[in-house]
């Protein structure tokens, strides 16, 4: 059942790679702030291109038990009974709201295109090859390959990209190109979850990202913010009111949380 502090009614939607996680996939700089947010029962909801398998590992490390959005808004995983009523298809310990398409449909189209164009995705690679291009360790690379609803492309010719766009959403992520179902986007998933939380009281939603594929998420939150990328730039997003953190990755994430969520006394302690 939801454990939600109505007096501190913030809900944080956050990207992972390049945002809450740095280039080395570390969130060490954010640990003190995460501890305070857990104490205040503020939901921290991952909204990432990462798979369910990847996000489960990170959630466990961060001691989070809130819903999470996988593969660019392709599905919402909600702990069973979290909202006190059934809100999706029950799968093991989750209630799942599906918005995207199955990975098999995307791979079928990629295989067709490979006959005429250069197209290479995680599904064409070994665990070791994925680890090498992504910087992930071997175990994490294996989890990254467990895609259910989308594909990560590391190489693709422009003509093949045009063909994929006819059938699927195609967006540039932090490092690679993400291909997923037309029915899915981060914004749609964030709006669905936000409406569920609002049944429990007034909330302020905060979205934190760093890349083009975060734009849909940031369009539908009350407070939109981006962190600086490792090259010192911000993503060029078409959002009127957006806070641009002065710092990179998780340091920028902390800056945003301090500015919009934590009070002065808490800031002094971290």
N, C-alpha and C positions, 0 to 999 in steps of 0.2 A: 504493500500500500504506500502511496505517495507520502513522503515525509517532507512537508513543504512549510516553511516559515512565512506566514502571510504578512508579518511585520517587516520582513526584508524581502519584498517580492520582486526579486530580480531572477531572470532566467537567462543564462549565458549560452549562446550557440557559438561554437568555435571550430575553425579549421585546425588541422594538426600540423602537417609538414610545412615548415617555414613560418609557422605561427606559434602554436603552443610548444612545438618541437623545433629545435634548432637543426642546423645542417648535419649534425651527428646524431639526430633523433633523441637528443637529451632535453629534459624539461627541468633540470636542476634549478635554474634561476627562478622558476615559478613555484617551487615547492612551498615556501612560507605562505604565499598568497593562497595556494590551493588548500592548505591546512585551515586557514581562516574561513574560506568559502565553505568547506565541508562543515566546519563548526556552526556556521550560520545557516546551514541547510540550503544553500543556493544551488539549484540544479546547474550542472555543467554538462552540456550536451555536445558531443562530438558531431560535427557535420563535415564529413571528409570524403575524399576519393578512396580512402583506405577500406579494406574489406572488413566484414564482421570478425573474422579470425584475428586480424591485426588489432582491431579496436578493442576486442575483449581482453587481450593481453595488457594493453595500455590502461584500460579501465580498472583492471585488477591491481596494477601497480599503483595507480593514483587513488585507489579505494573509492571508486565512484560506482553508484548503483542506479543511475538515471538512464532514460532512453538514449539511443544514439542513432545517427543517420549515416548510412553506409553508401559507398560508391556513387557519390555525387547526387544524393537524393533518390536513389533507386529503391530504397527500402528503409523503413523505420522499425527498429527493434526496441520493443518496450518490455521491461521485466513483467512477467505475468502478474496480474492483479495490481499493477502500479497505480492505475487511476481508479481502482475500486470497481471497475466494470470491464467486461471484455470489449476491447477496441480493435482487435485485428485477428488474423488467422493464428491459431495457437501452434507454435513449433517449439517443442521441448520447453525450455524455461522462459520463452518469450511469446508475446503477442506481436505479430508482424503485419505491417501495412505495406503492401507492395505497390510501387508506383512505376517501376521500370520494366524491362524485358529480361528474358533469360539470356545468360551468356552464350548459350548454344546458338541463338539466333544471330548474334553478332559475329561469332566465330565462323558460322556458315558463310556469311557475306565476305568476311576477310579471306577465307579460303578461295572463294570465287575470284576476288580481286587479285589475289596473289598469282593467278595465271598470267596476268598482263602487267602487273605493277609490283614495285617493291613495297611491301607492307610487312612490318615486323612488330609483334606485340609480345606481352608476357607469355601468352599461350604457345608461342613458337620457341620459347627459350627454356633452358634448364634452370634449376634453382641457383646454380653457381653463376650463370650468365646474368640473371636478374640481380643477384647480389653485386656483381661487378659494375653494372651500369647505374644502379640505384644508390650504392653506398651502404646498403643494408647488410647485416650479417646473414649467414646462410639460413638460420632458423627463421628470421624475419622475412627473408626473401620467399621462403616456402609459404609463409602465411599470406604474403602479398599476391602470390599466384592463385590463392583460393578465391577467385572472383566468381560471384554468382550472377551478376547483372550487368557487367561492363568489362571493357578491355582497356588496357594501358598500352599505347603505341609508342615505341621508341624511334621507329623509322617509318615514314610513309610518303609516297609521292603525292604531289598536289592533285593530280587527276583522281587518284584513289580516294583522297580526302573528300573531294567533291562528291564522289559516288556515295561514300559513307554518310555524308550530310543529308542525302536525300531520304535516308531511312532512320537515322539515329541522331541524337545530340552529339556534337563533337566540340569539345572545349579544351583550351590549353590550361593545364594545371601548373604546378610549380616547376616541374622538370619535363614532363611528358604530355602527350595528348591523350585525353580521356574520351572514350566512346561509350555511350549508354543510351537507354531507351528514350524515345520522344516524350513519353508520359512522365518522365522524372526530371526534377531539378531540385536543387538545394532549397530554393525559395518555397516551393510547394510543400516540401516536407517540413520546413520550419514553421510555415503558417498552420499546418495541421496540428503540430505539437503545441504551438502557442495558444491556439483555440482551446485545446484540451486543458492546459494549465489555467486559462482564464475562467474556466468553470469553477475553480477554487478561489477566485478573487482577482483583484487587479494586479497585473504584473507589468514590469518594464523589461522588454527583451533587448538584449545586447548581442550584436553579431561581430565577431572578430575574424578577419581573414588576411590574406596577403597576395592573392592571385586572381586572375580573370574568372576562374571557375567559382569564386566566392561571391560574384556580383549578385546573383539571384538571391542568395541568402541575405546579403546586406540590404537589398531593396525592401525587404519585408519586416525588418526589425525596427524597434523604436530608436535605438542608438547604433549607428553603423561605424565601425572602426577598422583600420588596417594597420598592420605593423610594417616596418621597413624591411625590405629584402636584404640579403647578404651583400648585394652589390651597392647598397646605399640608396636604392630607388624604391618608390612605391608603385604598386600596380595602378595602371591608368583605367580607373573605373568611372562609369557614367552615373555617378550618384551625387546629387546636389550637396547634401549635408553629410559629410563623412569626416571623422576624426582621424588624422594621420599621426601615428605614434612616431616620436623622434628616434626610437630605438629599434633594434633588429630582433626579429623572432620572439622568443619567450620573454626577453627583457622588455620589448614593446608591449607584449601581452600584459605583463605586470603593470606597466605604465598606464594602460587603458583601464584595468580593473581598479587601480588606485584612484584614478581620476573620477570614475563614474559609480563605483560600488562601495569602496571602503571609506570609512570616515577617518578623520585626522588622527585620532588616538590609535587606531589600528595601524595606520601608515607608520607611525613612529616606532612601532614594535617590529616592523619588518624591513 
